[in-house]
Amino acid sequence: MNFTKPLNLAASAILLSTLAACSQTTATEAPSKNQLTAFGTTENMQGSQAAAIADDAWLLSSQSQGLQLIDAKGATHILKKGNFEALSVKSINNNNYLVASIDNETDQAVIFSLQKTPKWQLTEISRITPPKAKPEAVCLFANPTTQAVSAFVADARGLIRETLVFDIENKRSLNIELREFAGVSETSGCAVDDNSKTLYVSEGEVGIWQINADAESRADKKPLAMMAPFGTLAPEVGGLATTSDGSLWFTTSENNQLHRLESKTKRFNNWQFADELAIESAAIRFNSNQTDIVLYDDESGHYLKGQIDALPEQQNKAKTSAITYIHAQAQTDAVRAFGDAADDPAIWVNPNNAANSLILGTDKRRGLMVYDLTGKELQALETGRLNNVDVRQHSSIDNSTNTWITGSNRTYNSISVYTVDKQNKVQHLAELPTTLKEIYGMCMYSSNTGNYVFMNDKSGLFQQYKLTGNNEGVSAQLVREFSVPSQPEGCSADDTTAELFLGEEDEGIWFIGAEPNAGSEPVMLQTVNDILVDDIEGMEIYHAKDARYLVVSSQGDYTYVLYKIIDGSTPSLEFSGKFAISNNLEQTIDGVSETDGLTVTPASLPGYPEGVLIVQDGYNRMPQAPQNFKIIDWREVKKALK
């Protein structure tokens, strides 16, 4: 049945409840002048989804007519012949777009470049093939942090694969698998709000889900709008669309309603259409005093165009970010298995040949991993659930390399002790017992009074042990105890000033003297705030030529904070910068999130004349793999210094 005459719009109100939130759906009274008319080809269209582009033009997808452009005068232009379903469009700049659709003939998601030069030209740039599975939906995400565009492809396996498809900064196409995660059983549509980094996925007979679109996060699903018995949304949800104000738009075909979820108010609005229709998707364009809509009607088999009274939602002005984004230059091999495993790194600098220096990383499910400076795994010492690790190279240490490596071993509540032999191999020496009930974090300290290990447990108790011995035997003597009010983990001692900085995860950064006779009363230097976001995890001191900086993992917002250490009888911390680690697309190294431990060294290393920062990465992507450690040139970190 083809609609060639206007169809009146009527309005009604419904109450829509969801698992995510209970929101009143308000009705919008449609003036009688509002009408729907046939739009584009009406014969054998077999469409699915439309999208608005510049110059009052629209893109349409069709399983029989391919990809079409309808210009402002209503003329139809065939851009690509074929069998295409679904449509997602992201603007790169003026009259320059990325377009994603599904090629049903090849079961691939196809990425195109659409440009007006001066005519509209559609050029294929890449294809994404889900492994042995038909793609069901595709949507594009322009990440404002990484300046890259990725495509989410939901397939018949119930999985969603994210692939990087375009580097905006360098204006080049990509085809890099980023990650894969569980979606829904039968995806009917998807869309992304770039600003909030939210992926919306529709499941036709169930409802709409939302997922964090940022790859540096956990892909947890949350219900947004559900059908019975979990909500009152009518079947069936089809394609999804978002607009620049953050609104989500979707249709329900059983009652022929168009729905809008406002991003700021979380309020639902809806518009009711004639009963003869079976609308499956909507495309939206805001104008000065009304909104143009293009709907696909499965009953007639073609597109319809009309107007509704709707305005863009007013958005609060975004706060200026003080975060500097930098990149890792290398990364280690992944640990042995998925899950929360990698935790804390340290570095041993070879005094004879810096190129033979070693990166040490804990796998808290297995033991100590050893890597070279390129990140290649050299050794795996399965000595127990090692949480944190630290290194001291000091002339008073009685072995061939004057080295002790220690770790907090949660399997035995012990101090694991290692060294490096003359062949550059790490050797396990001993497990030294402690009286801690639930050992957790640790760090080391060396001075002319001895070599020490600070161990802590989840109660907030710190114990300071003095290490003595050699490769033939090592012992630990408890020399001091002190506490912070709640769970600590990371700490860092300065051997030159006898200062110890330690983190209380939910509260902030403390200071106490590092020598055994320095008392038992830590002093709070910095509480958590908008800049330093709990949990407070790894920390380490970097010795620059003219200053000392404490680098702290602000795990709560996936960033790092730099504090200049100001000397005094009690030192103070001066905020000096905040940074995050984003994708290095040139080296195909993903960004970093949820960092537990970190380490720094100012030692000149091959390719790193001012040393490195090494951090644990909670989500290893590009492609998805078990956790690992990222290696950052200190010159990159300096970009964040204020």
C-alpha positions as CSV (number, residue, x, y, z in Angstrom):
1,M,0.0,0.0,0.0
2,N,1.5,3.4,-1.1
3,F,0.7,6.6,0.6
4,T,0.7,9.5,-1.9
5,K,-1.7,11.7,0.1
6,P,-1.1,13.6,3.4
7,L,-1.7,11.6,6.6
8,N,-2.9,13.6,9.6
9,L,-0.8,13.6,12.8
10,A,-2.5,13.1,16.1
11,A,-1.1,13.3,19.6
12,S,-1.6,11.3,22.7
13,A,0.0,10.9,26.1
14,I,1.4,7.7,27.7
15,L,3.1,6.9,30.9
16,L,6.4,5.1,30.2
17,S,8.2,3.4,33.1
18,T,11.6,1.8,32.9
19,L,13.9,-0.2,35.1
20,A,16.5,2.6,34.9
21,A,14.2,5.3,36.1
22,C,10.5,6.2,36.3
23,S,9.9,9.0,33.9
24,Q,6.6,10.8,33.0
25,T,6.1,10.7,29.3
26,T,4.4,13.9,28.2
27,A,2.2,14.3,25.2
28,T,2.9,16.9,22.5
29,E,-0.1,18.4,20.9
30,A,0.4,18.4,17.2
31,P,-1.2,21.2,15.3
32,S,-3.5,20.2,12.5
33,K,-1.1,21.6,9.9
34,N,1.4,18.8,10.7
35,Q,1.2,16.1,8.0
36,L,3.1,13.1,6.7
37,T,3.7,12.8,3.0
38,A,5.4,10.2,0.9
39,F,9.2,10.9,0.6
40,G,11.5,9.6,-2.0
41,T,10.9,6.4,-4.0
42,T,7.5,4.8,-3.3
43,E,7.8,1.7,-5.4
44,N,9.8,-1.3,-4.1
45,M,11.8,0.7,-1.6
46,Q,12.2,-1.8,1.2
47,G,13.9,0.8,3.4
48,S,15.0,0.7,7.0
49,Q,16.6,4.0,8.2
50,A,17.2,7.6,7.1
51,A,19.7,10.3,8.3
52,A,19.8,14.1,7.9
53,I,22.8,15.8,6.4
54,A,23.7,19.3,5.3
55,D,21.8,21.5,2.8
56,D,18.5,20.1,3.9
57,A,19.4,16.7,2.3
58,W,18.6,13.3,3.6
59,L,20.2,9.9,3.2
60,L,18.0,6.8,2.8
61,S,18.9,3.1,3.0
62,S,17.1,0.6,0.9
63,Q,17.4,-3.2,0.5
64,S,16.4,-2.8,-3.2
65,Q,17.4,0.7,-4.2
66,G,20.8,1.0,-2.3
67,L,21.9,4.2,-0.7
68,Q,20.0,7.3,-1.9
69,L,20.3,11.0,-1.3
70,I,17.2,13.2,-1.4
71,D,18.2,16.9,-1.9
72,A,16.3,20.0,-0.7
73,K,14.2,20.0,-3.9
74,G,13.1,16.5,-3.4
75,A,15.2,15.0,-6.2
76,T,16.6,11.5,-5.7
77,H,20.2,10.6,-6.3
78,I,21.5,7.0,-6.2
79,L,24.8,7.1,-4.4
80,K,25.4,3.3,-4.2
81,K,23.3,0.5,-5.7
82,G,22.8,-2.6,-3.7
83,N,21.0,-4.2,-0.7
84,F,21.6,-1.9,2.3
85,E,20.0,-1.9,5.7
86,A,20.5,0.4,8.7
87,L,22.2,3.8,8.5
88,S,24.5,5.8,10.8
89,V,26.1,9.1,9.9
90,K,28.8,11.2,11.7
91,S,29.9,14.7,10.6
92,I,33.7,15.1,10.3
93,N,33.5,18.7,9.1
94,N,31.4,20.9,6.8
95,N,29.9,18.7,4.1
96,N,32.2,15.8,5.0
97,Y,30.6,12.7,6.7
98,L,31.3,9.1,7.6
99,V,28.5,6.8,6.7
100,A,27.9,3.2,8.0
101,S,25.4,0.7,6.6
102,I,25.0,-3.1,6.3
103,D,25.5,-4.7,3.0
104,N,23.1,-7.6,3.1
105,E,24.6,-9.3,0.0
106,T,28.0,-9.8,1.8
107,D,26.9,-9.7,5.4
108,Q,29.4,-6.9,6.1
109,A,29.2,-3.5,7.7
110,V,30.5,-0.9,5.2
111,I,32.0,2.4,6.0
112,F,31.8,5.2,3.4
113,S,33.1,8.7,3.1
114,L,30.4,11.2,1.9
115,Q,31.6,14.5,0.6
116,K,30.2,17.4,-1.4
117,T,32.7,18.5,-4.0
118,P,30.5,20.2,-5.3
119,K,28.2,17.2,-5.9
120,W,27.7,14.6,-3.2
121,Q,30.1,11.7,-3.6
122,L,30.0,8.4,-1.7
123,T,33.3,6.5,-1.5
124,E,33.7,3.2,0.3
125,I,36.7,3.2,2.7
126,S,36.4,-0.1,4.6
127,R,34.4,-3.2,5.5
128,I,33.9,-5.0,8.8
129,T,33.0,-8.7,8.8
130,P,31.7,-10.3,12.0
131,P,33.1,-13.8,12.2
132,K,30.6,-16.3,10.8
133,A,27.7,-14.1,11.9
134,K,25.2,-11.8,10.1
135,P,25.5,-8.1,11.2
136,E,22.2,-6.8,12.6
137,A,22.9,-3.2,13.3
138,V,25.7,-0.7,12.9
139,C,26.3,2.7,14.5
140,L,29.2,5.2,14.5
141,F,30.8,6.9,17.6
142,A,33.0,10.0,17.2
143,N,34.9,9.9,20.5
144,P,35.7,13.5,21.6
145,T,38.6,12.3,23.7
146,T,40.5,10.2,21.2
147,Q,39.5,12.2,18.1
148,A,38.7,8.9,16.4
149,V,35.6,7.4,15.0
150,S,34.6,3.8,15.7
151,A,31.8,1.5,14.4
152,F,29.8,-0.7,16.7
153,V,28.5,-3.7,14.8
154,A,26.0,-6.0,16.5
155,D,25.7,-9.4,15.0
156,A,23.5,-12.5,15.2
157,R,25.7,-14.1,17.8
158,G,24.5,-11.5,20.3
159,L,27.9,-9.9,20.4
160,I,29.0,-6.3,19.6
161,R,32.3,-5.6,18.0
162,E,33.9,-2.1,18.1
163,T,36.3,-1.2,15.3
164,L,38.2,2.0,14.8
165,V,37.4,3.3,11.3
166,F,38.7,6.9,11.1
167,D,41.4,9.0,12.6
168,I,39.9,12.6,12.6
169,E,43.2,14.3,13.7
170,N,45.2,12.8,10.8
171,K,42.3,12.5,8.4
172,R,42.9,8.9,7.5
173,S,40.8,5.8,7.4
174,L,41.4,2.9,9.8
175,N,40.2,-0.7,10.3
176,I,41.5,-1.7,13.7
177,E,39.6,-4.1,15.9
178,L,39.1,-2.4,19.3
179,R,37.1,-4.8,21.5
180,E,34.1,-7.2,21.5
181,F,31.5,-7.6,24.2
182,A,28.0,-9.1,24.9
183,G,25.1,-7.3,23.3
184,V,21.5,-8.6,23.0
185,S,20.0,-11.6,21.4
186,E,18.3,-9.8,18.5
187,T,19.5,-6.3,17.9
188,S,17.0,-4.1,16.0
189,G,19.0,-0.9,16.1
190,C,21.8,1.1,17.8
191,A,22.9,4.7,18.1
192,V,25.6,6.6,20.1
193,D,25.5,10.0,21.9
194,D,29.1,11.2,21.4
195,N,29.1,13.8,24.2
196,S,28.0,11.4,27.0
197,K,29.8,8.4,25.4
198,T,26.6,6.3,25.6
199,L,25.7,3.5,23.3
200,Y,22.0,2.7,22.9
201,V,20.9,-0.7,21.7
202,S,17.4,-1.8,20.9
203,E,16.1,-5.3,21.3
204,G,12.8,-5.4,19.3
205,E,10.6,-7.3,21.7
206,V,12.4,-6.4,24.9
207,G,13.3,-2.7,25.0
208,I,16.3,-0.4,24.9
209,W,19.6,-0.8,26.7
210,Q,22.4,1.7,27.4
211,I,26.1,0.8,27.5
212,N,29.2,3.0,28.1
213,A,30.6,3.6,24.6
214,D,34.1,4.4,25.8
215,A,36.4,1.4,25.1
216,E,38.4,2.2,28.2
217,S,35.5,1.1,30.4
218,R,33.4,-1.9,31.4
219,A,30.7,-2.6,28.8
220,D,27.9,-3.1,31.4
221,K,24.3,-3.0,30.1
222,K,21.6,-1.0,31.8
223,P,17.9,-1.1,31.0
224,L,16.6,2.2,29.7
225,A,13.1,1.6,28.4
226,M,11.5,-1.8,28.7
227,M,8.4,-3.7,27.6
228,A,6.2,-5.8,29.8
229,P,6.7,-7.2,32.4
230,F,9.5,-4.8,33.2
231,G,8.0,-1.6,31.7
232,T,5.1,-0.2,29.7
233,L,6.8,0.4,26.3
234,A,4.8,-1.0,23.4
235,P,6.4,-3.4,20.9
236,E,8.3,-3.3,18.6
237,V,11.3,-1.0,18.9
238,G,13.2,-0.5,15.6
239,G,16.0,1.8,14.6
240,L,17.5,4.3,17.0
241,A,18.8,7.8,16.4
242,T,20.5,10.6,18.4
243,T,20.6,14.3,17.9
244,S,23.2,16.9,18.7
245,D,21.5,17.9,21.9
246,G,21.9,14.4,23.2
247,S,18.3,13.3,22.8
248,L,17.6,9.7,21.9
249,W,14.8,9.0,19.4
250,F,13.0,5.8,18.7
251,T,9.7,4.3,17.4
252,T,7.4,1.6,18.5
253,S,5.5,0.1,15.6
254,E,2.6,-1.6,17.4
255,N,1.2,1.8,18.5
256,N,2.9,3.9,15.8
257,Q,4.6,6.3,18.2
258,L,7.7,8.4,17.9
259,H,9.6,8.8,21.3
260,R,12.2,11.2,22.5
261,L,14.3,10.8,25.6
262,E,15.9,14.1,26.6
263,S,19.4,13.7,27.9
264,K,19.4,16.3,30.6
265,T,15.9,16.0,32.1
266,K,15.5,12.3,31.4
267,R,12.0,13.1,30.3
268,F,10.2,11.1,27.6
269,N,7.9,12.7,25.0
270,N,6.0,10.9,22.3
271,W,3.9,11.6,19.2
272,Q,1.2,9.3,17.9
273,F,0.6,8.5,14.2
274,A,-2.2,7.1,12.2
275,D,-3.2,3.5,12.8
276,E,-2.7,2.5,9.2
277,L,1.1,2.9,9.6
278,A,3.8,0.6,11.0
279,I,6.7,2.9,11.6
280,E,10.1,1.3,12.2
281,S,12.6,4.1,12.4
282,A,12.9,7.9,12.5
283,A,15.4,10.5,11.4
284,I,15.4,14.0,12.9
285,R,16.5,17.5,11.9
286,F,15.9,20.5,14.2
287,N,14.9,23.7,12.5
288,S,14.3,27.2,13.9
289,N,10.7,26.6,15.2
290,Q,9.9,23.0,14.4
291,T,11.5,19.6,13.7
292,D,11.6,17.7,10.4
293,I,11.2,14.0,10.6
294,V,11.6,11.2,8.1
295,L,10.0,7.9,9.1
296,Y,10.2,4.5,7.5
297,D,6.7,2.8,7.3
298,D,6.8,-0.9,6.9
299,E,3.1,-1.0,6.0
300,S,3.6,1.1,2.8
301,G,7.2,0.0,2.3
302,H,8.5,3.5,1.8
303,Y,9.6,6.6,3.7
304,L,7.3,9.5,5.0
305,K,8.2,13.0,5.8
306,G,6.6,15.4,8.2
307,Q,7.1,17.9,11.0
308,I,6.6,17.9,14.8
309,D,6.8,20.7,17.4
310,A,10.1,20.0,19.2
311,L,13.1,22.1,20.0
312,P,16.7,21.1,20.9
313,E,17.2,20.6,24.6
314,Q,19.3,23.4,26.1
315,Q,22.6,22.0,27.3
316,N,24.7,23.3,30.2
317,K,28.0,24.8,29.0
318,A,30.7,22.1,29.3
319,K,33.4,22.8,31.9
320,T,36.8,23.5,30.5
321,S,38.9,20.4,31.0
322,A,42.3,20.7,32.7
323,I,43.3,17.2,31.5
324,T,46.2,16.8,29.1
325,Y,46.0,13.8,26.8
326,I,49.2,11.9,26.1
327,H,50.1,8.6,24.5
328,A,52.0,5.5,25.4
329,Q,55.0,4.6,23.2
330,A,55.1,0.9,23.9
331,Q,53.3,-1.8,25.9
332,T,54.1,-5.1,27.5
333,D,52.8,-8.5,26.5
334,A,49.5,-9.3,28.1
335,V,49.4,-11.3,31.3
336,R,48.3,-15.0,31.0
337,A,44.5,-14.7,31.4
338,F,41.5,-12.3,31.3
339,G,40.3,-10.8,34.5
340,D,41.7,-8.5,37.2
341,A,45.3,-9.7,37.2
342,A,48.0,-7.2,36.3
343,D,48.5,-4.7,39.1
344,D,51.8,-3.0,39.8
345,P,55.1,-2.4,37.8
346,A,58.6,-1.6,38.8
347,I,61.8,-1.1,36.7
348,W,65.3,-2.4,37.3
349,V,68.0,-0.3,35.5
350,N,71.0,-2.3,34.3
351,P,74.0,-0.3,35.4
352,N,76.3,-1.7,32.7
353,N,73.9,-1.5,29.7
354,A,70.7,0.4,30.0
355,A,69.3,-1.5,27.0
356,N,69.2,-4.6,29.2
357,S,67.0,-3.0,31.9
358,L,64.0,-5.0,33.0
359,I,60.4,-4.1,33.6
360,L,58.8,-6.1,36.4
361,G,55.0,-6.5,36.7
362,T,52.8,-8.3,39.1
363,D,50.2,-10.8,38.0
364,K,48.2,-11.0,41.2
365,R,46.8,-14.4,40.2
366,R,50.2,-16.0,39.5
367,G,53.4,-14.1,40.5
368,L,56.0,-11.8,38.9
369,M,56.3,-11.2,35.2
370,V,59.6,-9.9,33.7
371,Y,59.7,-7.9,30.4
372,D,62.4,-6.2,28.4
373,L,62.1,-2.5,27.5
374,T,60.1,-3.3,24.3
375,G,57.5,-5.1,26.5
376,K,58.4,-8.7,25.5
377,E,57.9,-11.2,28.3
378,L,61.2,-12.8,29.3
379,Q,60.3,-14.6,32.5
380,A,57.2,-15.7,34.5
381,L,57.9,-16.5,38.2
382,E,54.8,-18.2,39.5
383,T,55.5,-17.5,43.2
384,G,52.0,-16.7,44.5
385,R,49.4,-13.9,44.2
386,L,51.8,-11.0,44.1
387,N,50.1,-7.6,44.5
388,N,52.7,-4.9,44.5
389,V,56.4,-4.8,43.6
390,D,59.3,-2.5,44.2
391,V,63.1,-2.4,43.5
392,R,66.1,-1.1,45.3
393,Q,69.6,-0.9,43.8
394,H,72.0,0.1,46.6
395,S,75.6,-0.5,47.3
396,S,74.8,-1.9,50.7
397,I,72.8,-4.8,49.2
398,D,75.1,-7.8,49.4
399,N,74.7,-9.6,46.1
400,S,76.2,-9.5,42.6
401,T,74.0,-6.7,41.2
402,N,73.3,-4.9,44.5
403,T,69.6,-5.5,43.9
404,W,66.6,-6.5,45.9
405,I,63.2,-6.8,44.4
406,T,60.3,-7.3,46.9
407,G,56.6,-7.9,46.5
408,S,53.5,-8.2,48.7
409,N,52.5,-11.9,48.4
410,R,48.8,-12.3,49.2
411,T,49.0,-16.1,49.0
412,Y,51.3,-16.4,52.1
413,N,50.9,-12.9,53.7
414,S,54.6,-12.6,53.1
415,I,57.3,-10.5,51.6
416,S,58.5,-12.1,48.4
417,V,62.2,-11.4,47.8
418,Y,64.0,-11.6,44.4
419,T,67.2,-10.4,42.9
420,V,68.8,-10.0,39.4
421,D,71.8,-12.2,38.6
422,K,74.8,-11.4,36.4
423,Q,73.0,-13.1,33.4
424,N,70.1,-10.5,33.7
425,K,67.8,-13.2,35.1
426,V,65.4,-12.5,38.0
427,Q,65.8,-15.1,40.8
428,H,63.4,-15.8,43.6
429,L,65.2,-15.8,47.0
430,A,62.7,-16.1,49.8
431,E,59.3,-15.7,51.3
432,L,59.6,-13.8,54.5
433,P,56.6,-14.0,57.0
434,T,54.8,-11.0,58.3
435,T,52.2,-10.6,61.1
436,L,49.8,-8.8,58.8
437,K,46.4,-10.4,58.4
438,E,45.5,-9.3,54.9
439,I,48.7,-8.1,53.1
440,Y,48.1,-5.7,50.3
441,G,50.5,-2.9,49.1
442,M,54.1,-2.1,49.7
443,C,57.2,-0.1,48.7
444,M,60.9,0.0,49.4
445,Y,63.4,2.4,51.0
446,S,67.2,2.4,51.3
447,S,69.5,4.7,53.3
448,N,72.7,4.5,55.2
449,T,70.8,2.9,58.1
450,G,69.7,-0.1,56.0
451,N,67.3,-1.4,53.4
452,Y,63.6,-1.5,54.3
453,V,60.2,-2.6,53.1
454,F,57.0,-0.9,54.0
455,M,54.1,-3.4,53.9
456,N,50.4,-2.6,54.5
457,D,47.2,-4.5,54.8
458,K,43.6,-3.6,54.2
459,S,43.0,-2.5,57.8
460,G,45.2,0.6,57.2
461,L,48.2,-0.9,59.2
462,F,51.7,-0.3,57.9
463,Q,54.7,-2.4,59.0
464,Q,58.3,-1.4,58.3
465,Y,60.8,-4.3,58.0
466,K,64.5,-4.1,57.7
467,L,66.0,-6.5,55.3
468,T,69.4,-8.1,55.9
469,G,71.4,-10.9,54.3
470,N,72.6,-11.9,50.9
471,N,71.8,-14.5,48.2
472,E,72.4,-17.3,50.6
473,G,69.8,-16.0,53.0
474,V,67.6,-13.0,53.6
475,S,65.7,-12.1,56.8
476,A,63.3,-9.3,57.7
477,Q,63.1,-7.6,61.1
478,L,60.0,-5.6,62.1
479,V,61.2,-2.1,63.2
480,R,58.1,0.1,63.2
481,E,54.3,0.2,62.8
482,F,51.9,3.0,62.0
483,S,48.4,3.3,60.6
484,V,46.0,5.3,58.4
485,P,42.2,5.2,59.1
486,S,41.2,3.0,56.1
487,Q,42.5,0.8,53.3
488,P,45.8,2.0,51.7
489,E,47.8,0.5,48.9
490,G,50.4,2.6,47.0
491,C,53.3,4.3,48.6
492,S,56.7,5.7,47.6
493,A,59.8,6.5,49.6
494,D,62.5,9.1,48.7
495,D,65.9,7.6,49.6
496,T,67.6,11.1,49.4
497,T,65.2,12.9,51.8
498,A,64.0,10.0,54.0
499,E,60.3,10.8,53.2
500,L,57.5,8.4,52.7
501,F,54.3,9.3,50.8
502,L,51.4,6.9,51.0
503,G,47.9,6.7,49.7
504,E,44.7,6.0,51.6
505,E,42.4,4.8,48.7
506,D,39.2,6.7,49.6
507,E,40.7,9.7,51.4
508,G,44.0,11.1,50.1
509,I,47.8,11.3,50.4
510,W,49.7,11.0,53.7
511,F,53.3,11.8,54.7
512,I,55.5,10.3,57.3
513,G,59.3,10.1,57.7
514,A,60.9,7.0,56.2
515,E,63.4,6.2,58.9
516,P,62.4,3.7,61.7
517,N,62.7,6.4,64.3
518,A,60.4,8.9,62.5
519,G,57.4,8.3,64.7
520,S,54.0,6.8,64.1
521,E,51.8,9.8,63.2
522,P,51.3,10.3,59.5
523,V,50.2,13.8,58.3
524,M,47.5,14.3,55.6
525,L,48.9,16.3,52.7
526,Q,46.1,16.1,50.1
527,T,42.5,14.9,50.3
528,V,40.5,13.6,47.4
529,N,38.6,16.2,45.4
530,D,37.5,17.0,41.9
531,I,41.1,16.7,40.7
532,L,42.3,13.7,42.7
533,V,39.5,11.2,42.4
534,D,39.3,8.1,44.6
535,D,40.5,5.4,44.5
536,I,44.0,6.6,45.2
537,E,46.2,3.8,43.8
538,G,49.8,3.7,42.6
539,M,52.2,6.5,43.3
540,E,55.9,7.2,42.6
541,I,58.4,10.0,42.9
542,Y,60.1,11.3,39.8
543,H,63.4,13.2,40.3
544,A,63.7,15.9,37.7
545,K,66.8,18.1,37.4
546,D,65.2,21.0,39.4
547,A,62.2,19.5,41.1
548,R,60.6,16.4,42.5
549,Y,57.1,15.2,41.3
550,L,54.8,12.8,42.9
551,V,52.8,10.9,40.2
552,V,49.5,9.5,41.5
553,S,47.0,7.3,39.9
554,S,43.6,9.0,40.2
555,Q,41.7,5.7,39.4
556,G,38.2,7.1,39.8
557,D,38.4,9.1,36.6
558,Y,41.1,7.2,34.8
559,T,43.7,10.0,35.1
560,Y,47.0,10.8,36.8
561,V,47.8,13.8,38.9
562,L,51.2,15.4,39.2
563,Y,52.3,17.2,42.4
564,K,55.4,19.1,42.9
565,I,56.9,18.2,46.2
566,I,57.7,21.4,48.2
567,D,60.5,20.9,50.7
568,G,60.0,21.6,54.4
569,S,60.1,20.0,57.8
570,T,56.8,18.5,56.6
571,P,56.7,18.6,52.8
572,S,53.7,19.9,50.9
573,L,52.2,19.0,47.5
574,E,51.6,21.6,44.8
575,F,49.3,20.6,42.0
576,S,51.3,20.7,38.8
577,G,49.1,18.9,36.2
578,K,46.6,16.2,35.4
579,F,46.8,13.9,32.4
580,A,45.2,10.9,30.8
581,I,46.6,8.3,28.4
582,S,44.7,8.1,25.1
583,N,45.1,5.9,22.0
584,N,48.3,5.9,20.1
585,L,46.8,5.1,16.7
586,E,50.2,5.3,14.9
587,Q,51.6,2.5,17.1
588,T,48.2,0.7,17.5
589,I,48.4,1.1,21.3
590,D,45.2,1.7,23.2
591,G,44.6,4.2,26.0
592,V,44.8,3.4,29.7
593,S,42.0,3.2,32.3
594,E,41.5,2.0,35.9
595,T,45.3,2.1,36.6
596,D,46.3,0.3,39.8
597,G,50.0,0.5,40.1
598,L,52.6,2.7,38.4
599,T,56.4,3.4,38.5
600,V,58.7,6.1,37.1
601,T,62.5,6.4,36.6
602,P,64.5,9.4,35.5
603,A,67.3,7.1,34.2
604,S,68.2,7.6,30.5
605,L,67.0,4.5,28.6
606,P,67.2,3.8,24.9
607,G,64.6,6.0,23.2
608,Y,63.7,7.6,26.5
609,P,66.4,10.1,27.4
610,E,64.5,11.5,30.4
611,G,63.2,8.2,31.6
612,V,59.7,6.6,31.6
613,L,56.4,6.2,33.3
614,I,55.0,2.7,33.4
615,V,51.4,2.1,34.3
616,Q,49.0,-0.8,34.7
617,D,46.1,-0.8,32.2
618,G,42.8,-2.1,33.4
619,Y,41.3,-2.6,29.9
620,N,43.7,-3.7,27.2
621,R,42.2,-3.1,23.8
622,M,43.1,-2.9,20.1
623,P,42.5,-5.8,20.0
624,Q,40.9,-6.9,23.3
625,A,43.4,-8.9,25.4
626,P,44.2,-9.6,29.1
627,Q,45.6,-6.7,31.1
628,N,49.1,-5.4,30.5
629,F,51.4,-2.4,31.3
630,K,51.9,0.7,29.1
631,I,55.3,2.5,28.7
632,I,55.2,6.3,28.4
633,D,58.1,8.6,27.5
634,W,58.6,11.1,30.4
635,R,58.8,13.8,27.7
636,E,55.1,13.0,27.0
637,V,54.3,13.4,30.7
638,K,56.0,16.8,30.8
639,K,53.4,18.1,28.4
640,A,51.0,18.1,31.4
641,L,53.2,20.1,33.7
642,K,51.7,23.5,34.5
